Every structure is written in C-alpha cells, then in structure tokens.
Amino acid sequence: MNTPLFEFLCRMGDNTLVLGHRVSEWCGVAPVLEEDIALANTALDLIGQTQLWLGMAGEVEGKDRDADKLAFHRDVWDFRNALLCEQPNGDFGQTMMRQFLFDTWHLIMLKALAGSSNEQIAAIAEKSVKEVTYHQERSADTVIGLGDGTEESHMRMQKALDKLWPYVGELFIGDEVDAAMVEQGIAPDPASLRATFDSQLDAVLAEATLTKPADDFAHKGGKTGARHTEHLGHMLTQMQWLQRAYPDASW
C-alpha cells in the first residue's frame, strides 16, 4: 500500500509529465515559429518540474525507483494525473484552452504548496511558481486573443472550452489522500481552491467573450488511477517505447 505522500507526489508529477509530453507534441508543427518555441519551452518547464516531483516520490517510496523509472516503467493504471492533462491536443485553440485551465489551477495550487509544512515540497513549489506564473499569463492572453478574435477563432475556443470543461471538476475533488495531506499541513484541500479558480476563470472568459458551460458534471478517476481515458494508453506507447524496448540502457 503506497503512502498518501507518495500518492500526492505522483499526482503532482504525473500531471506535469503527461501534460508536458502532450505539449511537446507540437514541437516543429506549431502554427508559427514563436508559438513553436513557446510551447517547447512550456513542455521543458513541465518536464523539469516532473523531475522534482517524481524524484521526491521515489525517495519517499524507498524502492530504488527514480524519476525516470517512475515515468517510463509504470503502466496506465499506475498513473495519477488528472484526466484533463491526458486529453489530446486537438487544434491550437484546444491546446491553449487545456493549458489555460490547467495553468490557472496549477498556479493556485503551487502558491498554496509554497507554505507547505514539508520543506522539500515548499521549495519545489516556490521554484515552480516562477515558471507557471508565465505559463498562466501566456495561456490566458492567448485565450483572450483567440476568444475575442475572429468569428472562426471564437468558435474554436468556445468549442474547446465546452469539450474540456467536464474534465476540470476532478481537480477540486478530494479523497483520503488529500485529507491526509491537509491533516499534516502538507497540501490544501482541493475544494478550497475552487473559489479562486472560478474568479480568475470568469475574468478571463469575460474578456475573451466566451461562455462558461452551465453543467458542472465532472469526469473523475484519473488522480486515483481508477479510470483513465484511452488517450493516455496511446500516449504512453509513444513516450515509453524506447525504455521498454531497451530497459536500463545508457548512452
């Protein structure tokens, strides 16, 4: 049975790992060169954060698994990322809407974790806040620019929001792992982040002339490993194939 701390660290690390890989899929094929570079930099930031979260998870677990082994040698059901992170890129608008929704939650979470009772977690969060502040500003500006842009860009951004919205609620659903983190002063109750998230989201959507879906139905199961979409399995076959084909190879 994994400890709540290990599970929490995997959730944080798997979020950034899976989303980082998703964003990296744009490298070389983004709409314009500037966006290609910006997306690649965002992916690198997320993978760097993954190294810290999963590296600490490996230390906590004590089973000689470092960040690389946790990233490349676990199966789908062992991943603890939110379902939002594994959703396909779709078009550029869908990618940026997914990024904005995640960034807004991520920044709020990291700011809370900067006050964690666990000094190592607080240090990781403090470092990550600097990067994610930029991520959130950029994704919000892009959502506004495209949402309040042409008729075509507005339509695509509203469609992206409608498609991704059912995966947002999971970020704020707590369980026994979260309760243990709250009790130890390590992390906040996920539900406590919702009001700030909604306030920031509503401000950006208003400026982007986009309408937040009224239905608050939320898919769940990603952060517990109970249920992932088919998309994660397909992604992992690409992300992990080299390490699975040549275990422990070095070069």
N, C-alpha and C positions, 0 to 999 in steps of 0.2 A: 504494500500500500504506500503510494507516494505521499510525502508530507504536503500540507497545504502551501508551505512556502515554495517548494519545488513546483507545484502546480501553478501557482501565481506567476512565478518567474517564466515558466514555459508559455503561459498565456501572453505575457508581455513580449517575449522573444519571438514566439510564433507569429504574432500579429505583424511585427516588423519584418520578419523573414519572408512570410508569404506575400505581403504587400510589396516589399522590396523587390522580390522576384517578378511579381506582376508588372511593376513599373519598369523594370529593366527590359521587359519585352518590347518596349518602344524604342530601344537604342538602335539608331540607324534608320528608323522608319517613321519618326515623328513628322508632323505636318511642316515644320520649319526648323532650321538649324538651331535657333535659340531654344526652342522647346525641347529639341532632342538632347541638348546639353543639360538643360534644367531638369528634365526627367531622369537623366542618367545620374546627376548629382543627388537628386532626391533618393533614388534607389541606393546609391552608395551610402548615404547617411543612414538609411533604414537598416542596411546590412551591417553597418558599423555598430548600431545600437543592438542588433541581434547578437553580435559577438559578445557584448557585455552582459546582456540578459541571460543568454543560454550558457555563457561561460560560468556565470554565477550559479545557474541551475545545476550545472554539472558538479560544481564544488559542493553544493548543498546535498545533492543526491549521494555523492561518495561512491560511485560505481565505475569510476575511471572513464566517464563519458565527457568529453569536452564539447565545446560549441559545435564543432564540425560533425562529431558523431551524432549529436542530438539533431542536427539539421539534416544530415544525409542518410542516417541509418534507422530512422523511425518510419513506421507505416502510417497511413492516413488516419487510422483510429487513435494514434498516439499524439496527434497534433491538437493544439489547444487554441488556435486562432479563432477570432470572431469570423462568422460567415461572410461578413462584409468584405473582408480582406481578400478572400479567395475568388470573388466574383470576376468574371472575365473583363478584359479591358474595354471591349466594345469599341465605339468610336472615341475620338479625342475628348468629346464632351462627357461621355460616360466615365472615362478615366479620371477626368478632373473633378467630376461630381463625387465619385467614390473617394478621391483623395481629400476633397474638402470635408466631407462628412467624417472621415477618419481623423484628419488633422485636427478638426475642432474638438472632438472627444479626446484625442491623444494629448493635446496641449493642456487641457484642463486636468487630465489625469496626472501628467508629469509634474505639473505645478503642485498638485496635492502630494505627490510622492517625494517631492523635494523636502518635505517636512517629515518624512518617514522616521520612525524610531530605529530603523535599520540603517546604519550609516552608509553601507555599501549601496543600498537601493537609493538613498537620498543623493549620493554622489553621481550615480548613473543618471538619475532623473535631472539633476541640475545641469549636467553636461548636455543631455538630450534636449532640454528646453530651448537651448540656443538654436539648435538646428530646426526643431519643429516649429518654433516661432516663425521662422522664414517660410517653412512649408505651408503653414496655415495662412499666412499673409498672401502668398503667391496663389494658392488654390482658391482662396476667397476672391481675390481680384479677378482671377480667370472666370470663375462662376458669374461674377457680376458683369464682366465684359461680354461674355457669350450670352448670358441670360437677357441682358438689355442691349443686345446687338441687333443682328438682322432677324427677319422672321424665321429663317431656317435655323440659325444658331439658337434662338429662343425655344423653338420647337424641340430641338435635340436635347437641350438642357432640361426642359420640363419632363421629357420622356425619360431621361436618365434618372432624375430625381424620383419619379414615380416608380421606376424599376428597382432602384436601390433602397428606397425608404423602408420596405419590410425587413431589411437586414440591420437597420440602425438600432432598434429597440433592444437587441441582445446585449449591446454594450452596457446597458444600465440594469440588467437583471442580475441580482446577487444570488449566491448559493453558499454552501457550507465553507468553501474555500475563502470566499470573500469575507464571510463572518469571522473566520479565524484571523484573517489579516487585519480586520477592523479591531478585534479584541486585543491584538498585540500592538496596535498602533502603527502597523506597517503600511497599510493602504486604506484609502477611503471606501465607504460603502458606495458601490457603483450608482445606486439610485440617487445619492446626494449630489451627483454631478449633472443630473438631468436639467435642472432649472437653469444653470449657467449655459449649458449646451443649447437649450431651446432659445434662450435670449440672444445668444450670438448667432445662431442659425437664422432666426427670424429677421434679424437686422440685415444680414447678407441677402437673404431671399427677397426681402422687400426692395432692396436696391437693385437686385437682379430681375425684378418683376416676375418672379417665379412663385408658384403656389404650393405650399406645403400640403401633402396629402392629408386628408382628414382621418383616414383609417390608421390606427396605431397598432395594428396586428404586427407581431414580431416573430420571425423565424428564430429558432434557438437550437442549441446543441453543439455549436462549434467550440465554444470555450470549455465545454466539459468533455469533448471528444465523442459525445453520444451520437452526433449526427453532423456529417459534412455533406456538401453538395458534390456532385460528380466532378465538378471542375477542379477540386483540389487533387483528386487522384490523377487526373490527366496532367496537371501541372507538375506533380512530384515525379512522374515518369520522365519528364524532361530535366527537372532540376537535379535528380538523384542518380541518373543512369550511370554516369562515369564512376562514381564512388561505389555503386552497387556492382558494376562490372569488374572493377579493379579495387577490391577492398584494401584499405591501408596503403595504397600506392603512394609513392612520393617521387617528386621530380624537382 
